Amino acid sequence: MQNSHKWLSRFRLKSSTWVYVPTLETLKEGAFFKKLIELKWFPPSNYYHLKNGGHVEAVKCHLGGKYFVCVDIKKFFNSINRSRITRELKPYFGYEKSRAIAMESTVSIPLVAGQIFALPFGFVQSTIIASLCLRKSSLGKTIDSLNKSEGVRVSVYVDDIIVSTQCLEKAEAALLMIQKSAERSGFLLNQEKSQGPCDSITVFNIELRQGFMSIVDWRFNELLLNYKEASSDKQKKGIWGYVNSVSPVQALILL
């Protein structure tokens, strides 16, 4: 199997995404590439997967919004091929080094239409490389432009893009802009996961509407059960901390 020296095994999720388990050498090399890129490129402040707070903050920053849109980039990492990586890294590292990083950071991924050499899900450097490529794309530029617009906020968490606005017309316009620029960028949006424009969305198992966040019932019940059955105070503290970060009211129910 091509490139199998880079990974120990691979398995497919229900979503049909292939997950690659890297070798120790690939892990070390990936961490090195990640550090190299972090020294040269500083991600936008609204790319919440690359900063503290994670997905909760990616949702929380929209509490002031009235209308919401959420879109998901289908097979995000697999959309980032060797040519794109080389092109976007070139201004920072030159062609030769960029091509080398692209070669070592991609694997042959099986698709219905054949195989492509692209970023795998599971490699250390995949997220930072994909994020840089997103930012440099037409879609990334649209996200940046929208986020700087009055009455509009946009957050990114890996392949999820959340938009909040103060009026329905701006939400509709933002969605259209994102759809068009995604197509220009070679990114396919997952229609099944798209939400809005509307006054309430559910993302990361969190319901969001103006001034309100809450963990959805089935997920909260799971966390409540885990909290009750936790074998240590540390586990309980971790569960309570997460719930409280989303909804202090729900956190009180745990106690």
N, C-alpha and C positions, 0 to 999 in steps of 0.2 A: 504493500500500500504506500502510495506517495506521501512523503512527509511524515510517515509513522514514527520516525526517529524523534519527532518533537513531542509526541504524546504517548502516554502509557495505555490509555483506553478511551473509548468514546461511547456515549449512549444518547438516545433520543428521548426528548421530553414529549408529553402529550401534545404540546403545541407543534410538534414535528421539528423543533430546533435541536440540532446536534450539540452536545456538550463534550468538550475535549478536556481530558485530564492530562496536564503537561508533565513532562519528565522533570526531574530535579534540575537538570541543566537548563531546560527551557524556562523553568520558574526563575532561576537566578538571572538568566539573560533578559527575561521579560521585566523583572524588577529594575534592571540596569537601564533598559530602554525607557521605561516609565520615568525614571529619575532624570534621564537625559532630556526628555521632552518637557518635564516640569520645570527644568532650569531655563528653557528657551521660550515656552509658551505659557501664558497665564490665562486660564479659562475665565469666561464671563462670570460675574457674581450670581447670575440666575441659573447656572448649571449646578443644581443642588446635589447631584451625585458626586461632585468633586469637592464638596465642602462639608463642614460639620452640620448636623441637623437632619441631613438626608431627606427622605421622602415626606416626613412630617412637615418640615419647613417648606418644602416645595408646594405643599397644599396650604399651609398656614398663611403664607404671604398673600393669599387671595381672599382672605376673610373680609376685606373691604369691598370686594366686587359685588355686582348685582346680577350679572349674567356670565355664564361660564361655557367654555369649550374645552374638550379634552380629546387629543388625537394620539395615536400610537403608531410608531414607525415599524412596519412589519419586517421581521428578520433584519434588524438594524445592523448588527455586526456583519452579517453576510452581505450587506449592501456595500461594504467597504472593501474593495478589491486592491490588489497590489498596485495597479496604475494610479488609483486615487491616492493611496497612502504616499507613494513616491512623489507625486505631484505636490501634495500639500505639505510634506515635510521638507521638500527641496529648498524653500527660502530660508530654512533654519539650519540645515545640515549639508546642503549641496547634494548633487544628484547621486554620487556613488554611495555615500553613507545612508541616504534616504532609501535608496533601492535595497541596500543590505538589510536595513531595519524592516522594510516591507517584505522581503523574501523570508526572513526569519520569523516574522510575526503572523504569517498567513499559512493556511493549510488547504488542502484540496477538500472541498465540502461537497458532498453528493446532493444534487438537486434533481427534480423530475426531468428537467430539460438537459441534464448532463452534470458536469462538475465545474466549479469555479474555485479560484485561489483567492480566499478572502479571510477576514479576521474571524477567528473561532470564538465561540462562547466558552470561557474557561481560562483563557490566557491572561496573565497579570496585566499586560500592556494594552489589551483590547479596548478597554473603556476609555483610556486617555487618548488613544489614537483615533477611535471612532468619534469622540467628542471634538477633537481638533478638526477632523474632516467635516463634521456637521457644521461647525462654526464657519468654516471657509466656504461652504456651499451656498447656493441661492437660498435654500431653506434657512440656514443659519443666519444669513444676512437679513432675511425677512423677520425672523424671531427677534433679532437685535433691534431692528427698526420699530417693530410693534411695541417692544418693551420700553422704548424711549418716547412712545406716543402718549399724549395726555389722556388720562382715564383708562389706560390699558396696562395690564401686567402680564408677563409671560414667564413661566418657570419651566425648566427642563430637568427631567430625572431619567437619565439614560435614553430610553426610546419613547418616553411619555412627555407630551407637551401640554401644559395647562395654560389657558388664557382666561383672564377675567377682565370685564369691562363695566362701565357705568351705564351703558345703553345697549339695547338689543341690536341696533344698526351697526355699531362698532364691532360687536361680537360676530355678526354675520360677515362683515367685511374682512375681519381678521381670519376667519375660517377659510374664506375664499382665497385670500392671499397665501395662506399656509398650504392649501391644496395645490395651487398653481406652482408655487416655488418648490414644493416637494417633488412634483412631477419633473420640473426642470432639473432638479438635483439628482434624479435617479433613485429617489426614495419612494417606496410604496406605503401608503397609509392603510392601516388595518380598519376597514369600514365597520367590521363587527364590534370593534372596541371604541369607535368614535362616539362622542357624546356632545350634545348641544348644537347650537346655542340654546341654553335654558337657564332657569334660575336655581338649579340644583344638579350636581353631578356626584358620582361615586367613583373614587379613584384610590388605589392601594387599600381597598376595603374601608375607606373613610368617606362618609357622606359630607359634602361641602355645600353650604349655601351662605348667603350674606350673614356675617357675624356668628356663624355656627359650624362646628366640626364635631363629628361623632363617629366612633367605630361602628360599622354595621353590626346588626344583632348577632348573626351567626358567628362572626369572628370574635365579637366581645364575649359571647358564651364560651367559646373555646379558651380564650384568655382567662376567663373567670374560673373555669375548671382547672386549668393549668396552675393558676394561682393557689387554689385550694389544695391541690395535690403536690405542690412544690416541696421538694425535700430539703431545701435550705432557705435561710433568710435572704441570701444573695439572689436566688432565683426569684423569690417574691418581690424583692426590691426592683429587680430588672423589669418584671412584668408590670408592676405598679407604675414605675417611671415612664414606661412607654405609654400606657393608657392615660396617665396624667398629662403627658405632653400633647395628646390629642384632645382629651376631654376630662377636665378636673371633676366634672359631675359623675362621669362613669367610674373614675378612679375611686370615688367615695364608696361606690357599691362594692368594690373589692374588699374593703376594710371590715 
